[in-house]
Amino acid sequence: MTNSRPGEAGFGMIEIVVSMLLLSLLAIAFLPMLVTSLRVSVSNTTLASATQLVATQMENIRSIGTTCAPLRSHAATPPAAFDPDGRALQPSFDPITCPLTYPATVPVHVFVTEVSTSEILAEATTSIFVNG
């Protein structure tokens, strides 16, 4: 015999098992959302790194000067980079064609691809004024 008064009875084993079952069902329901958010986070990190690499390449090519030959040589061999997850990103330029007469503007198109998939992640186009 127990000396418990009505209202002082605690949780029984069945109530604890039922509450654990309900909590586990909630956790299982949220699991796909957590996995998806992690995938999106990794994808956004790679995309942000590629966009930053495009901006850096544009800054570099603008800082070279106003003659066409150095622009062409810089665009021929851009160095590869890595995002925080270790994916290799390769910046590339469309071929730069020097104009026949000066002064003129030269269109410059830079894009970044992921080395493993060759997918273009970010790109930008600009015009650079050249006078020789």
Salt bridges, closest charged atoms under 4 A:
GLU8 OE2 - ARG5 NH1 3.20
ASP85 OD2 - ARG87 NH1 3.81
ASP94 OD2 - HIS109 ND1 2.85
GLU114 OE2 - ARG87 NE 3.40
GLU123 OE1 - HIS109 NE2 2.81
